[in-house]
């Protein structure tokens, strides 16, 4: 993990106790969405160009 990532995680860790439940749920949803997009990008990178275009259109 690089320095920028560590700073982001430290900031989030400090803010979570101050958040309301809806704010926490929103943050969780955003994080899950980013993780899903990252996994999708990684799986697309391993496929042919034609398959990649088909997956990106979905």
mmCIF file of the N, C-alpha and C atoms, coordinates in Angstrom:
data_MODEL
# 
_entry.id   MODEL 
# 
loop_
_atom_site.group_PDB 
_atom_site.id 
_atom_site.type_symbol 
_atom_site.label_atom_id 
_atom_site.label_alt_id 
_atom_site.label_comp_id 
_atom_site.label_asym_id 
_atom_site.label_entity_id 
_atom_site.label_seq_id 
_atom_site.pdbx_PDB_ins_code 
_atom_site.Cartn_x 
_atom_site.Cartn_y 
_atom_site.Cartn_z 
_atom_site.occupancy 
_atom_site.B_iso_or_equiv 
_atom_site.pdbx_formal_charge 
_atom_site.auth_seq_id 
_atom_site.auth_comp_id 
_atom_site.auth_asym_id 
_atom_site.auth_atom_id 
_atom_site.pdbx_PDB_model_num 
ATOM 1   N N  . UNK A 1 1  ? 0.851   -1.171  0.000   1.00 0.00 ? 1  UNK A N  1 
ATOM 2   C CA . UNK A 1 1  ? 0.000   0.000   0.000   1.00 0.00 ? 1  UNK A CA 1 
ATOM 3   C C  . UNK A 1 1  ? 0.898   1.235   0.000   1.00 0.00 ? 1  UNK A C  1 
ATOM 4   N N  . UNK A 1 2  ? 0.561   2.187   -0.859  1.00 0.00 ? 2  UNK A N  1 
ATOM 5   C CA . UNK A 1 2  ? 1.391   3.383   -0.928  1.00 0.00 ? 2  UNK A CA 1 
ATOM 6   C C  . UNK A 1 2  ? 0.931   4.435   0.085   1.00 0.00 ? 2  UNK A C  1 
ATOM 7   N N  . UNK A 1 3  ? 1.676   5.507   0.166   1.00 0.00 ? 3  UNK A N  1 
ATOM 8   C CA . UNK A 1 3  ? 1.418   6.545   1.163   1.00 0.00 ? 3  UNK A CA 1 
ATOM 9   C C  . UNK A 1 3  ? 0.044   7.194   0.983   1.00 0.00 ? 3  UNK A C  1 
ATOM 10  N N  . UNK A 1 4  ? -0.347  7.419   -0.268  1.00 0.00 ? 4  UNK A N  1 
ATOM 11  C CA . UNK A 1 4  ? -1.641  8.046   -0.538  1.00 0.00 ? 4  UNK A CA 1 
ATOM 12  C C  . UNK A 1 4  ? -2.789  7.155   -0.057  1.00 0.00 ? 4  UNK A C  1 
ATOM 13  N N  . UNK A 1 5  ? -2.687  5.851   -0.321  1.00 0.00 ? 5  UNK A N  1 
ATOM 14  C CA . UNK A 1 5  ? -3.719  4.919   0.107   1.00 0.00 ? 5  UNK A CA 1 
ATOM 15  C C  . UNK A 1 5  ? -3.804  4.855   1.630   1.00 0.00 ? 5  UNK A C  1 
ATOM 16  N N  . UNK A 1 6  ? -2.662  4.867   2.291   1.00 0.00 ? 6  UNK A N  1 
ATOM 17  C CA . UNK A 1 6  ? -2.649  4.849   3.753   1.00 0.00 ? 6  UNK A CA 1 
ATOM 18  C C  . UNK A 1 6  ? -3.317  6.097   4.327   1.00 0.00 ? 6  UNK A C  1 
ATOM 19  N N  . UNK A 1 7  ? -3.066  7.253   3.711   1.00 0.00 ? 7  UNK A N  1 
ATOM 20  C CA . UNK A 1 7  ? -3.677  8.488   4.181   1.00 0.00 ? 7  UNK A CA 1 
ATOM 21  C C  . UNK A 1 7  ? -5.189  8.445   4.014   1.00 0.00 ? 7  UNK A C  1 
ATOM 22  N N  . UNK A 1 8  ? -5.652  7.919   2.892   1.00 0.00 ? 8  UNK A N  1 
ATOM 23  C CA . UNK A 1 8  ? -7.093  7.797   2.645   1.00 0.00 ? 8  UNK A CA 1 
ATOM 24  C C  . UNK A 1 8  ? -7.738  6.906   3.699   1.00 0.00 ? 8  UNK A C  1 
ATOM 25  N N  . UNK A 1 9  ? -7.134  5.750   3.954   1.00 0.00 ? 9  UNK A N  1 
ATOM 26  C CA . UNK A 1 9  ? -7.697  4.825   4.944   1.00 0.00 ? 9  UNK A CA 1 
ATOM 27  C C  . UNK A 1 9  ? -7.680  5.417   6.350   1.00 0.00 ? 9  UNK A C  1 
ATOM 28  N N  . UNK A 1 10 ? -6.632  6.135   6.693   1.00 0.00 ? 10 UNK A N  1 
ATOM 29  C CA . UNK A 1 10 ? -6.553  6.773   8.007   1.00 0.00 ? 10 UNK A CA 1 
ATOM 30  C C  . UNK A 1 10 ? -7.652  7.815   8.161   1.00 0.00 ? 10 UNK A C  1 
ATOM 31  N N  . UNK A 1 11 ? -7.861  8.601   7.131   1.00 0.00 ? 11 UNK A N  1 
ATOM 32  C CA . UNK A 1 11 ? -8.906  9.628   7.160   1.00 0.00 ? 11 UNK A CA 1 
ATOM 33  C C  . UNK A 1 11 ? -10.284 8.997   7.302   1.00 0.00 ? 11 UNK A C  1 
ATOM 34  N N  . UNK A 1 12 ? -10.535 7.950   6.540   1.00 0.00 ? 12 UNK A N  1 
ATOM 35  C CA . UNK A 1 12 ? -11.828 7.267   6.624   1.00 0.00 ? 12 UNK A CA 1 
ATOM 36  C C  . UNK A 1 12 ? -12.026 6.682   8.016   1.00 0.00 ? 12 UNK A C  1 
ATOM 37  N N  . UNK A 1 13 ? -10.993 6.064   8.560   1.00 0.00 ? 13 UNK A N  1 
ATOM 38  C CA . UNK A 1 13 ? -11.091 5.472   9.898   1.00 0.00 ? 13 UNK A CA 1 
ATOM 39  C C  . UNK A 1 13 ? -11.419 6.524   10.954  1.00 0.00 ? 13 UNK A C  1 
ATOM 40  N N  . UNK A 1 14 ? -10.906 7.727   10.800  1.00 0.00 ? 14 UNK A N  1 
ATOM 41  C CA . UNK A 1 14 ? -11.187 8.799   11.758  1.00 0.00 ? 14 UNK A CA 1 
ATOM 42  C C  . UNK A 1 14 ? -12.613 9.335   11.595  1.00 0.00 ? 14 UNK A C  1 
ATOM 43  N N  . UNK A 1 15 ? -13.137 9.321   10.375  1.00 0.00 ? 15 UNK A N  1 
ATOM 44  C CA . UNK A 1 15 ? -14.449 9.901   10.116  1.00 0.00 ? 15 UNK A CA 1 
ATOM 45  C C  . UNK A 1 15 ? -15.617 8.964   10.406  1.00 0.00 ? 15 UNK A C  1 
ATOM 46  N N  . UNK A 1 16 ? -15.428 7.677   10.280  1.00 0.00 ? 16 UNK A N  1 
ATOM 47  C CA . UNK A 1 16 ? -16.529 6.726   10.431  1.00 0.00 ? 16 UNK A CA 1 
ATOM 48  C C  . UNK A 1 16 ? -17.248 6.859   11.776  1.00 0.00 ? 16 UNK A C  1 
ATOM 49  N N  . UNK A 1 17 ? -16.534 6.981   12.896  1.00 0.00 ? 17 UNK A N  1 
ATOM 50  C CA . UNK A 1 17 ? -17.272 7.099   14.166  1.00 0.00 ? 17 UNK A CA 1 
ATOM 51  C C  . UNK A 1 17 ? -18.165 8.350   14.245  1.00 0.00 ? 17 UNK A C  1 
ATOM 52  N N  . UNK A 1 18 ? -17.874 9.358   13.457  1.00 0.00 ? 18 UNK A N  1 
ATOM 53  C CA . UNK A 1 18 ? -18.637 10.606  13.477  1.00 0.00 ? 18 UNK A CA 1 
ATOM 54  C C  . UNK A 1 18 ? -19.817 10.593  12.501  1.00 0.00 ? 18 UNK A C  1 
ATOM 55  N N  . UNK A 1 19 ? -19.913 9.550   11.674  1.00 0.00 ? 19 UNK A N  1 
ATOM 56  C CA . UNK A 1 19 ? -20.947 9.484   10.640  1.00 0.00 ? 19 UNK A CA 1 
ATOM 57  C C  . UNK A 1 19 ? -22.248 8.916   11.181  1.00 0.00 ? 19 UNK A C  1 
ATOM 58  N N  . UNK A 1 20 ? -23.343 9.352   10.560  1.00 0.00 ? 20 UNK A N  1 
ATOM 59  C CA . UNK A 1 20 ? -24.646 8.762   10.861  1.00 0.00 ? 20 UNK A CA 1 
ATOM 60  C C  . UNK A 1 20 ? -24.741 7.412   10.131  1.00 0.00 ? 20 UNK A C  1 
ATOM 61  N N  . UNK A 1 21 ? -25.740 6.609   10.489  1.00 0.00 ? 21 UNK A N  1 
ATOM 62  C CA . UNK A 1 21 ? -25.913 5.313   9.834   1.00 0.00 ? 21 UNK A CA 1 
ATOM 63  C C  . UNK A 1 21 ? -26.129 5.451   8.320   1.00 0.00 ? 21 UNK A C  1 
ATOM 64  N N  . UNK A 1 22 ? -26.969 6.393   7.864   1.00 0.00 ? 22 UNK A N  1 
ATOM 65  C CA . UNK A 1 22 ? -27.125 6.538   6.405   1.00 0.00 ? 22 UNK A CA 1 
ATOM 66  C C  . UNK A 1 22 ? -25.810 6.919   5.705   1.00 0.00 ? 22 UNK A C  1 
ATOM 67  N N  . UNK A 1 23 ? -25.005 7.740   6.332   1.00 0.00 ? 23 UNK A N  1 
ATOM 68  C CA . UNK A 1 23 ? -23.716 8.109   5.741   1.00 0.00 ? 23 UNK A CA 1 
ATOM 69  C C  . UNK A 1 23 ? -22.792 6.898   5.660   1.00 0.00 ? 23 UNK A C  1 
ATOM 70  N N  . UNK A 1 24 ? -22.812 6.073   6.698   1.00 0.00 ? 24 UNK A N  1 
ATOM 71  C CA . UNK A 1 24 ? -21.993 4.853   6.691   1.00 0.00 ? 24 UNK A CA 1 
ATOM 72  C C  . UNK A 1 24 ? -22.446 3.906   5.589   1.00 0.00 ? 24 UNK A C  1 
ATOM 73  N N  . UNK A 1 25 ? -23.753 3.769   5.420   1.00 0.00 ? 25 UNK A N  1 
ATOM 74  C CA . UNK A 1 25 ? -24.285 2.885   4.379   1.00 0.00 ? 25 UNK A CA 1 
ATOM 75  C C  . UNK A 1 25 ? -23.928 3.404   2.989   1.00 0.00 ? 25 UNK A C  1 
ATOM 76  N N  . UNK A 1 26 ? -23.976 4.720   2.811   1.00 0.00 ? 26 UNK A N  1 
ATOM 77  C CA . UNK A 1 26 ? -23.602 5.322   1.532   1.00 0.00 ? 26 UNK A CA 1 
ATOM 78  C C  . UNK A 1 26 ? -22.129 5.038   1.236   1.00 0.00 ? 26 UNK A C  1 
ATOM 79  N N  . UNK A 1 27 ? -21.276 5.246   2.229   1.00 0.00 ? 27 UNK A N  1 
ATOM 80  C CA . UNK A 1 27 ? -19.842 4.997   2.051   1.00 0.00 ? 27 UNK A CA 1 
ATOM 81  C C  . UNK A 1 27 ? -19.584 3.536   1.715   1.00 0.00 ? 27 UNK A C  1 
ATOM 82  N N  . UNK A 1 28 ? -20.265 2.630   2.405   1.00 0.00 ? 28 UNK A N  1 
ATOM 83  C CA . UNK A 1 28 ? -20.121 1.203   2.128   1.00 0.00 ? 28 UNK A CA 1 
ATOM 84  C C  . UNK A 1 28 ? -20.546 0.888   0.695   1.00 0.00 ? 28 UNK A C  1 
ATOM 85  N N  . UNK A 1 29 ? -21.644 1.458   0.257   1.00 0.00 ? 29 UNK A N  1 
ATOM 86  C CA . UNK A 1 29 ? -22.110 1.237   -1.109  1.00 0.00 ? 29 UNK A CA 1 
ATOM 87  C C  . UNK A 1 29 ? -21.117 1.742   -2.142  1.00 0.00 ? 29 UNK A C  1 
ATOM 88  N N  . UNK A 1 30 ? -20.546 2.895   -1.880  1.00 0.00 ? 30 UNK A N  1 
ATOM 89  C CA . UNK A 1 30 ? -19.551 3.444   -2.795  1.00 0.00 ? 30 UNK A CA 1 
ATOM 90  C C  . UNK A 1 30 ? -18.323 2.534   -2.868  1.00 0.00 ? 30 UNK A C  1 
ATOM 91  N N  . UNK A 1 31 ? -17.865 2.066   -1.719  1.00 0.00 ? 31 UNK A N  1 
ATOM 92  C CA . UNK A 1 31 ? -16.689 1.191   -1.671  1.00 0.00 ? 31 UNK A CA 1 
ATOM 93  C C  . UNK A 1 31 ? -16.960 -0.126  -2.395  1.00 0.00 ? 31 UNK A C  1 
ATOM 94  N N  . UNK A 1 32 ? -18.150 -0.688  -2.188  1.00 0.00 ? 32 UNK A N  1 
ATOM 95  C CA . UNK A 1 32 ? -18.494 -1.928  -2.872  1.00 0.00 ? 32 UNK A CA 1 
ATOM 96  C C  . UNK A 1 32 ? -18.572 -1.725  -4.381  1.00 0.00 ? 32 UNK A C  1 
ATOM 97  N N  . UNK A 1 33 ? -19.107 -0.589  -4.801  1.00 0.00 ? 33 UNK A N  1 
ATOM 98  C CA . UNK A 1 33 ? -19.176 -0.282  -6.231  1.00 0.00 ? 33 UNK A CA 1 
ATOM 99  C C  . UNK A 1 33 ? -17.801 -0.145  -6.846  1.00 0.00 ? 33 UNK A C  1 
ATOM 100 N N  . UNK A 1 34 ? -16.886 0.506   -6.136  1.00 0.00 ? 34 UNK A N  1 
ATOM 101 C CA . UNK A 1 34 ? -15.517 0.652   -6.644  1.00 0.00 ? 34 UNK A CA 1 
ATOM 102 C C  . UNK A 1 34 ? -14.822 -0.704  -6.735  1.00 0.00 ? 34 UNK A C  1 
ATOM 103 N N  . UNK A 1 35 ? -15.041 -1.551  -5.737  1.00 0.00 ? 35 UNK A N  1 
ATOM 104 C CA . UNK A 1 35 ? -14.432 -2.880  -5.752  1.00 0.00 ? 35 UNK A CA 1 
ATOM 105 C C  . UNK A 1 35 ? -14.968 -3.702  -6.924  1.00 0.00 ? 35 UNK A C  1 
ATOM 106 N N  . UNK A 1 36 ? -16.263 -3.597  -7.178  1.00 0.00 ? 36 UNK A N  1 
ATOM 107 C CA . UNK A 1 36 ? -16.870 -4.305  -8.296  1.00 0.00 ? 36 UNK A CA 1 
ATOM 108 C C  . UNK A 1 36 ? -16.282 -3.832  -9.627  1.00 0.00 ? 36 UNK A C  1 
ATOM 109 N N  . UNK A 1 37 ? -16.154 -2.526  -9.789  1.00 0.00 ? 37 UNK A N  1 
ATOM 110 C CA . UNK A 1 37 ? -15.584 -1.985  -11.032 1.00 0.00 ? 37 UNK A CA 1 
ATOM 111 C C  . UNK A 1 37 ? -14.134 -2.432  -11.211 1.00 0.00 ? 37 UNK A C  1 
ATOM 112 N N  . UNK A 1 38 ? -13.367 -2.481  -10.145 1.00 0.00 ? 38 UNK A N  1 
ATOM 113 C CA . UNK A 1 38 ? -11.977 -2.914  -10.216 1.00 0.00 ? 38 UNK A CA 1 
ATOM 114 C C  . UNK A 1 38 ? -11.887 -4.369  -10.644 1.00 0.00 ? 38 UNK A C  1 
ATOM 115 N N  . UNK A 1 39 ? -12.739 -5.218  -10.048 1.00 0.00 ? 39 UNK A N  1 
ATOM 116 C CA . UNK A 1 39 ? -12.753 -6.634  -10.439 1.00 0.00 ? 39 UNK A CA 1 
ATOM 117 C C  . UNK A 1 39 ? -13.161 -6.790  -11.893 1.00 0.00 ? 39 UNK A C  1 
ATOM 118 N N  . UNK A 1 40 ? -14.140 -5.997  -12.317 1.00 0.00 ? 40 UNK A N  1 
ATOM 119 C CA . UNK A 1 40 ? -14.599 -6.076  -13.703 1.00 0.00 ? 40 UNK A CA 1 
ATOM 120 C C  . UNK A 1 40 ? -13.482 -5.660  -14.663 1.00 0.00 ? 40 UNK A C  1 
ATOM 121 N N  . UNK A 1 41 ? -12.758 -4.597  -14.324 1.00 0.00 ? 41 UNK A N  1 
ATOM 122 C CA . UNK A 1 41 ? -11.647 -4.141  -15.163 1.00 0.00 ? 41 UNK A CA 1 
ATOM 123 C C  . UNK A 1 41 ? -10.558 -5.199  -15.244 1.00 0.00 ? 41 UNK A C  1 
ATOM 124 N N  . UNK A 1 42 ? -10.268 -5.854  -14.129 1.00 0.00 ? 42 UNK A N  1 
ATOM 125 C CA . UNK A 1 42 ? -9.233  -6.871  -14.120 1.00 0.00 ? 42 UNK A CA 1 
ATOM 126 C C  . UNK A 1 42 ? -9.643  -8.080  -14.944 1.00 0.00 ? 42 UNK A C  1 
ATOM 127 N N  . UNK A 1 43 ? -10.915 -8.456  -14.894 1.00 0.00 ? 43 UNK A N  1 
ATOM 128 C CA . UNK A 1 43 ? -11.358 -9.600  -15.683 1.00 0.00 ? 43 UNK A CA 1 
ATOM 129 C C  . UNK A 1 43 ? -11.396 -9.254  -17.163 1.00 0.00 ? 43 UNK A C  1 
ATOM 130 N N  . UNK A 1 44 ? -11.726 -8.017  -17.487 1.00 0.00 ? 44 UNK A N  1 
ATOM 131 C CA . UNK A 1 44 ? -11.762 -7.578  -18.881 1.00 0.00 ? 44 UNK A CA 1 
ATOM 132 C C  . UNK A 1 44 ? -10.346 -7.534  -19.451 1.00 0.00 ? 44 UNK A C  1 
ATOM 133 N N  . UNK A 1 45 ? -9.370  -7.165  -18.648 1.00 0.00 ? 45 UNK A N  1 
ATOM 134 C CA . UNK A 1 45 ? -7.987  -7.059  -19.115 1.00 0.00 ? 45 UNK A CA 1 
ATOM 135 C C  . UNK A 1 45 ? -7.459  -8.407  -19.582 1.00 0.00 ? 45 UNK A C  1 
ATOM 136 N N  . UNK A 1 46 ? -7.991  -9.489  -19.055 1.00 0.00 ? 46 UNK A N  1 
ATOM 137 C CA . UNK A 1 46 ? -7.530  -10.820 -19.428 1.00 0.00 ? 46 UNK A CA 1 
ATOM 138 C C  . UNK A 1 46 ? -8.243  -11.403 -20.631 1.00 0.00 ? 46 UNK A C  1 
ATOM 139 N N  . UNK A 1 47 ? -9.212  -10.719 -21.178 1.00 0.00 ? 47 UNK A N  1 
ATOM 140 C CA . UNK A 1 47 ? -9.997  -11.247 -22.298 1.00 0.00 ? 47 UNK A CA 1 
ATOM 141 C C  . UNK A 1 47 ? -9.560  -10.587 -23.617 1.00 0.00 ? 47 UNK A C  1 
ATOM 142 N N  . UNK A 1 48 ? -10.044 -11.141 -24.724 1.00 0.00 ? 48 UNK A N  1 
ATOM 143 C CA . UNK A 1 48 ? -9.727  -10.580 -26.031 1.00 0.00 ? 48 UNK A CA 1 
ATOM 144 C C  . UNK A 1 48 ? -10.397 -9.224  -26.201 1.00 0.00 ? 48 UNK A C  1 
ATOM 145 N N  . UNK A 1 49 ? -9.968  -8.456  -27.188 1.00 0.00 ? 49 UNK A N  1 
ATOM 146 C CA . UNK A 1 49 ? -10.533 -7.129  -27.430 1.00 0.00 ? 49 UNK A CA 1 
ATOM 147 C C  . UNK A 1 49 ? -12.033 -7.187  -27.712 1.00 0.00 ? 49 UNK A C  1 
ATOM 148 N N  . UNK A 1 50 ? -12.464 -8.160  -28.493 1.00 0.00 ? 50 UNK A N  1 
ATOM 149 C CA . UNK A 1 50 ? -13.887 -8.262  -28.821 1.00 0.00 ? 50 UNK A CA 1 
ATOM 150 C C  . UNK A 1 50 ? -14.709 -8.554  -27.569 1.00 0.00 ? 50 UNK A C  1 
ATOM 151 N N  . UNK A 1 51 ? -14.258 -9.488  -26.760 1.00 0.00 ? 51 UNK A N  1 
ATOM 152 C CA . UNK A 1 51 ? -14.970 -9.822  -25.527 1.00 0.00 ? 51 UNK A CA 1 
ATOM 153 C C  . UNK A 1 51 ? -14.979 -8.621  -24.594 1.00 0.00 ? 51 UNK A C  1 
ATOM 154 N N  . UNK A 1 52 ? -13.890 -7.877  -24.558 1.00 0.00 ? 52 UNK A N  1 
ATOM 155 C CA . UNK A 1 52 ? -13.790 -6.700  -23.693 1.00 0.00 ? 52 UNK A CA 1 
ATOM 156 C C  . UNK A 1 52 ? -14.842 -5.664  -24.069 1.00 0.00 ? 52 UNK A C  1 
ATOM 157 N N  . UNK A 1 53 ? -14.994 -5.401  -25.350 1.00 0.00 ? 53 UNK A N  1 
ATOM 158 C CA . UNK A 1 53 ? -15.977 -4.425  -25.797 1.00 0.00 ? 53 UNK A CA 1 
ATOM 159 C C  . UNK A 1 53 ? -17.395 -4.867  -25.430 1.00 0.00 ? 53 UNK A C  1 
ATOM 160 N N  . UNK A 1 54 ? -17.680 -6.153  -25.563 1.00 0.00 ? 54 UNK A N  1 
ATOM 161 C CA . UNK A 1 54 ? -18.997 -6.654  -25.213 1.00 0.00 ? 54 UNK A CA 1 
ATOM 162 C C  . UNK A 1 54 ? -19.284 -6.466  -23.718 1.00 0.00 ? 54 UNK A C  1 
ATOM 163 N N  . UNK A 1 55 ? -18.299 -6.759  -22.875 1.00 0.00 ? 55 UNK A N  1 
ATOM 164 C CA . UNK A 1 55 ? -18.487 -6.597  -21.432 1.00 0.00 ? 55 UNK A CA 1 
ATOM 165 C C  . UNK A 1 55 ? -18.635 -5.140  -21.039 1.00 0.00 ? 55 UNK A C  1 
ATOM 166 N N  . UNK A 1 56 ? -17.922 -4.254  -21.701 1.00 0.00 ? 56 UNK A N  1 
ATOM 167 C CA . UNK A 1 56 ? -17.996 -2.837  -21.357 1.00 0.00 ? 56 UNK A CA 1 
ATOM 168 C C  . UNK A 1 56 ? -19.341 -2.238  -21.740 1.00 0.00 ? 56 UNK A C  1 
ATOM 169 N N  . UNK A 1 57 ? -19.997 -2.786  -22.735 1.00 0.00 ? 57 UNK A N  1 
ATOM 170 C CA . UNK A 1 57 ? -21.294 -2.282  -23.159 1.00 0.00 ? 57 UNK A CA 1 
ATOM 171 C C  . UNK A 1 57 ? -22.393 -2.631  -22.165 1.00 0.00 ? 57 UNK A C  1 
ATOM 172 N N  . UNK A 1 58 ? -22.156 -3.628  -21.350 1.00 0.00 ? 58 UNK A N  1 
ATOM 173 C CA . UNK A 1 58 ? -23.168 -4.085  -20.374 1.00 0.00 ? 58 UNK A CA 1 
ATOM 174 C C  . UNK A 1 58 ? -23.333 -3.126  -19.286 1.00 0.00 ? 58 UNK A C  1 
# 
